[in-house]
Amino acid sequence: MQSAPPSESASGGQLGIVDALIGAVCFVVCLGICFTFALHLRSRSRLVDARKLESARRSQRIRQTVRHAEQSRLTAIGLRKAIGRYVASIESRPSVPWATVVTELSRLRPSGAWAERLSGNGPRFKVTLRTAAPDLAPVYVEQLRESPYIEFVSLAGGDARSRQVTGRTMGE
């Protein structure tokens, strides 16, 4: 019996250069497909990472906005409470009768000052004051500020002898 040459396979075929080339081509094709797929996966991974980073930034901005809105809401609540307390304190004070206001305006008027016109609207009043000397109007305003019936008073412009005094009485 003759023995088979070493280049023959057990099934009877020969492995030659053609088979090696076919194997090498298949290997290169598989590598090319795997490499292309790996590059595709890498680019998709980078895209997902970029979206994840943008999402994290957007989430952080939203959290900051929510914190700011909550702080603004708490500030508004505090202001509403403070306004409510202020309004309640003003409303709890009794109104000063106009007869008392007019008496106080007349009583505190220094010598050499005359009220030319007096008008009122609710707790607000205006007095057109004529004075013999320019320094009498500021003296009158300071005396009104010390009155227990006057909450606020200011001196508006005018000429040296005629000035506008505006104010607000205590209470409503």
Buried (B, 14 or more C-beta within 10 A) or exposed (E): EEEEEEEEEEEEEEEEEEEEEEEEEEEEEEEEEEEEEEEEEEEEEEEEEEEEEEEEEEEEEEEEEEEEEEEEEEEEEEEEEEEEEEEEEEEEEEBBEEEEBBEBBEEBBBEEBEBEEBEBEEBEBBBBBBBEEEEBBEBBBEBBBEBEBBBEBEBEEBEEBEBBBBBBBBBE
